[in-house]
Amino acid sequence: MKRLAFILGTSIPTFVFADEVQKIDSGNTAWIIVATALVMLMTPAGLALFYGGMTRSKNILNTIAMSFLAYCVASIIWIFWGYTLAFGTDISGIIGSLEHSFLMGISVNDVWSTGNIPTLLFVAFQMTFAAITVALISGAIIERVKFQFWLLFAVFWLTFVYSPIAHWVWGGGFLSKLGALDFAGGTVVHINAGIAGLVLALLVGKRKDYGKKAILPSSVVLTVLGAVLLWFGWFGFNAGSELAADGIAANAFLVTNTAAALGAISWMITEWIIYKKPTLLGAASGVVAGLVAITPAAGFVDLFGSIVIGVVSGILGFIGVFWLKKKFGYDDSLDTFGVHGLNGIWGAIATGIFANPSVNPAGKGLLYGNATQVLIQIEAVLATIVYTAILTGILYFIVSLITKGARVDDESETTGLDEAIHGERGFEL
């Protein structure tokens, strides 16, 4: 409950609510407004084009729609109940209370203590994270899933998977109390989405022609453009997570760019050595791999840490896409697990290794005398994997019952989902 406070130093005695005494920092607020806009761009534009270009032309609109509408769904679910489940008053370290459902009790004058920004701005910033996380999952199951299944699954998954894990790490939950470090979403976003994507890919099953014929991207040009938009938006994602315009934000900006560039280069060189062709699709995927891996570490590591994280990310992403998927035979269509899941795990553990207290006193890793941090990071990774895998599987079966199955019929899959579901074509050639 808000308390009245007496303000001295005025000619007329003034009474205001105590939580309004905290003054909004205009510089931080301006930066986080920009950062929020940057992260917003990542889902309905960057990710939509990145995924859309990698799918076949007969499914490009459906693939884009899965990202585009995921953003719309998340925007509503977040303000209705997602935000309060993630950031409401802690209940046993597991979930937030429903006190701020439909943003009740939050006014335009309320200030989020970290960064002294408007609480409503913090709500909006975090909403963009929820949106891209659920949209990332779609890359594992494109070209064969009912659109109504996807939309309903997004509602359930944001409610029962994303919001609780966001609370564990960022909302005062048990992983936060344990000391897990996740600056901008290694566990909350990328491991979460990667594991969910893998589970769905296994449950939905392979595409009819997967492994029987070449499945070629409709437009590498669109994918590269999408990767660049993701890269651009990621500066808001990582540097914005400081919630302030300060040196840690600047460091996060720089190390994000460094890891992304090295992810592209290491993927390209690996591909060049093995397949004798340095593809632009590989380089674009490497950029995303580097961005994923540096995300949990961006506000904690120095330039050296980002270099190691970036180089490893490209190689690891290549292994996930070209070896791991073939080895186990699953159809993760656009490599949500191979890129996001694996590099989310690597980035989370690497944070425990390279966190430099001279960059951010909130984090101290193995290289600086704190071996325990690595164990804490591994515990956070395992908790996320187990919870996400189990709940995603349960939600798959619940939503499948409601929508009478998750997969489209064989004829629709053969024809293409653009025409079968949306009655449109991505290209009129």
N, C-alpha and C positions, 0 to 999 in steps of 0.2 A: 504494500500500500504506500502511496506517495505521502510524504510528510511536509508540512509547511515549514519554511525557513525564513528567518528575518534577515534582510539584507541591510547592512550598515553603509554609511557614506553617502546617503541620498538625503535631499532636503525634506523629502516626505518618506516616512517609514513605508517600506515595500515588503510585501509577503509574496513568496513564490514557492512552487513545489521544490523540494530538496533536490530531486534528480534533474531539475532544470537549471540549478546553479552551475552545473557542469557546462562550460561554454563550448560550443561547436568550433572546431578548428577549421577555418575556411580553406586553408591550403590542403589539408588532408582530405576534406570533403570534395574539393574540386578534383583531386587526383582519383579518388575512388569512384566518383561519377564516371570519369573517363575510363577507368579500369573496368567498371561494370559494363559499359558500352562495348569495350573490346571483347570481353568474355561472351557477351550476348552474340556478337558477330560469329563466334566460333561454331555455334551449333547449326542454325538455319542457313548459314552461308558456307563457312569453311568446311565443317564436317560433311554437310550435304553434298558439296562438290567433290570433296576428297573421296567419299564413298561412291557417289554417283558415277564418277569417271571410271572407277574400277569395276563396275558391274556391266553386264551386257546391255546393249541399247534397248532391248525389249523390256528391261526392268529398271531403267535409269530413273524414271519419274517416281516409281514406287519406292526406290531406295532413297531418293531425296525426300520424299514425303514422310518416310519413317523418322528422319532426323528433324524435318521441319515441324511435324505435328508433335513429336516428342517434346520439343521446346514449348509448344503451346500448352500441352497437357501439364508439363512440369510447372509452368508459370502459374497455373491455377491451383494445382495440388499443393504447391509450396505455400501460397498465402492462405489457403483454407486450413491445412493442418500439418503440412510437412515441416514448416519452419518451427512451430512450437514443439513438435516431436523431437527435432534436432537440437533446438536451443532453449527450450523451456526449462523450468526448474528441474534439476536432476532428480530422477527417481531410481534409487538403488544402483546408480552407475550405468543403467541400461537404456533409459529412454527419458525424454523430456516430458513435462506435464502438458496438458491441453489448455493451459491458461491463456495462451495467445492464439487460439484457433480463430481463423478469419481476422488475424492481427488485432484481436481485442486487447485493449489495455496498452496499445502502443500509439503514441501521438506524434505529431510532427515536431514536437519540442523535445522528445526523448533522445538522449545521447548514448551511443554505444561507447563504453569506457575506453576500449582499445582504439586509439586513434582519435577519439573525441569526434566521431562522425555521427550524423543522424542515424538512429536505430533503423528507420525505414530504409536508409541506404544500405545498411548492412544486410537487411532482409533481401533487398534486390540483388546485391552482389552474390550472396549465397544461393539465391534462386538460380542464377546462371550456371553455377556449379552442378546443382541437382539436374538441370536440364541436359547438360552435355554428358553427364555420367550415364543416364538412361539411354540417350541417343547412341552412345558408343556401342552399346550391346547389340544394336540392330545390325552392325556389320558382320556379326557371326551367323546371322540367319536370313540374310536377304535372299530374294528370288524364290522363296517357297513358303512364306508364312502369310496367313490371313491378316488383312489389315485391321480387322476388328479385334483379333487376338492381340496384335501388337499394342493397340491403343489401350485396351483394358489391362494388359500385362503391365504397361508403363505406370498406370495408376496404382496397381497393387505393389509393384516393385519399389516405387518411390516411397510408398507408405511403410512397408514392412522390412525393407532391406536398406535402402539408402539413408533414410532418416535416422534409424537407430545407429548405424555405423558412424554417420556424421556426428551424432551425439557422443558416441564412445570416444572419438578422437578430438573433436573441436568443441563439444557442448558441455564439457565437464564430466564425461562418463569415465568408465573404469580404465580405458587405455590412456586417457589424458592424465588421470591420477597416477597411473603406473609410470608415466614419464615418456610415453611414445612420442616421437618427433615426426610430424607430417605437416610441412609448411603449407603446401597448397594442394595436396590430394593424392599422394602415392597409394595409400590404403583406401581412403574414402572414395576416390574417383577411379583410379586405374586398375588396381587389383580387384576392386569391387566389380567394375564393369567387365574386366577380362575373365574373371571366374564365372560370372553370370552368363557371359557370351558362350563360354566353353560348355557349360551345363546345358544351355538351350540348344546349341549345335548338336550335342550328343542325343538329346531327347527328341528333337525335331527330325533328325536324320539327315542324310546326305541329299543333295540335289539329284534328280533322276539321272542326269548325264555326267555327274561328277566322276572324274577318273576315266570316263569313256571317250571324251572328246575334249579338245582344247576349249577352255573358257577364257575368252580374251576380253580385256577392258574396252569399254565403248569409247573412252577418250582419256588418254594419258594427260592431255592438255588440261582438262578439267580437274583431274586429280592433282596435278602440280599446282594449279591455281588454288585449289582447296587447301593444299599443304601450306602454301604461302599465307593464306588468310588465317589458318590455324596458328602458324608461327607468329604472325602479327598479333592476333588476339591473345596468345599465350603470355605476352608481356603483361597484359592486364591480369591474367590468371595467376602468374607467379609473383610479379612485383607488387600487384595489388593486394596480395594476401598479407602483406605487412600492415595494411590498413593505415598507412602513414606515408607521407612523402619524405623519406629519410634515407640514410646511408644503407640500411639493410635492404630497402626497396631497390636502391640503385644497384647493389650487389646482386640481388636476385635477377634484375633485368640483364646484367652483363653475363652472369654464369648461365642463364637460360639460353641466351644467344650462342654462347660458346659450345654448350653441350649439343644444341641442335645442329650446328654446323659440323661438329665432329661426328655426330651420329650419321649424318648424310655421307660424309667422306669415308668413314670406316665401313659402312654398308656397301658403298660403291666399290671400294677397293676389294672387299671380300668377294663380292659378286664378280668383279673383273678377273680376279685370280682364278675363281672356280669355274665360271661360265664363259669367260673371255669377252664378256660384253658389259660395259658400265651403263646400265639402263637408268633413265630419268625416273622411272617408276620406283626403282630401288632407292635412288637418292632421296626422293620425296618421302618414301616410307622411313628412311633413316633419319630424316629431320624429325618426324613424329616420334620415332623411337627415342631420340635424344631428348626431346621435349618431355616425354613421359618420364624418363628416368631422372631428370633433374628436378621434376616438380616437387617431390617431398623434401628435397635437399636445398632448394634454391635460396632459402633464407638462412641457411646454416653453414654452407661450404664456401671455401675460397676458390680462386681460379684453378689451382692444382686439382682440387676435388672435382670440379666440373669437367676438367679435361679427361680424367680417368673415367668418370661416369659416362661422358659422351662417347668416348672411343668404344667402351664395352657395350654400350646400348645398341650401336649399329650392328655389331657382330652378333649380339644376342638376338636381336630382332630378325636378322637373316637366318639364324639357326632355327628360330621358332617358325618361320614361314616356310623354309625350304627343306628342313630336315625333320623337325619334331612332328609337324602335321602329317608328313608322308609316313613317318615311322609308325604312328599310331592310327592313321587312316581316318581321322575325323574331318568333317567339312566345316571348318571355321572360315566362312566365305571370304571375308575381307581381313582376316587375321586379327580379330579383336584380342584374342588371347595371346597370339604369337607376338604382337607388338605391345599392346597395353598391359596385358596380364604379366608377362615375363619381365618387362622393363619396369612395371610398377613394383614388382617384388625386388628386382635389382636395386632400384632407386631407394626403396625403403631401407633395405639393409645397408646400402652404401652411405645413407645418411648417418647411420650408427657408426660407420667407420670414419667418415671424413668431416663430421660436424666440428667446426672450429670455433671455440669460445671467443676468439678475438673478432670473429665476424658477428656472432650473436651469442651473448652469454647464456641464452636459454638452452643451448645445445653444446654438448661436449662428447666427442666420439672416441673410438678406439685409438686413433693415432695421437690423441691428446690425453691419453691416460685413463680413459673410461671404457673399459672392455664391456662393462655391464650394459652399456647402451645398445650394443649389437644384439644382445640377448633379448632386451626389451623390444627392439625392432622386429626380431624374428617372432616373438610372441604376438605382436600386433598383426603381423602378416598372417600367421596361422589362424588367429581368431577371425580375421576377415575372411580368409579362404573357407574355413569350415562353416561359418554362419551363412555366408553368401551362397555357397554351394547347396546347402540343405534347404534354405528358404526359397531359393530360386527354383529348385526342383519341385517343392511343394506348390508354389504359386503357378508353375507351369501346368500342373495337373488340375488345379482349381479353375484356372482361366480356360483351359481346354474344355472342361466340362460345360462351362457357361457358353463358349463360342462353338461348341460341337466340333472340337478339333482345332489344332493349331495350323495344320498345313492346308494349302489350297489343293484343289483336285488336279489330277494329272494333266487334264486338258488346259487348264489355266496356266500351269507351270510351263507347258510346252509353248503355248501361245505367247506368253509373257504377261506379267502382272500389270504393266501399264495399261494395256487394252482391257484385260480381263477384269481388273478391279476398278480402274479409274476412267476407262473409256477415252484415254488420251495416248498420244505418242510423244516421246521426248524429242525425236527428230523426224522431220518430213523431208526425206532425201529422195 
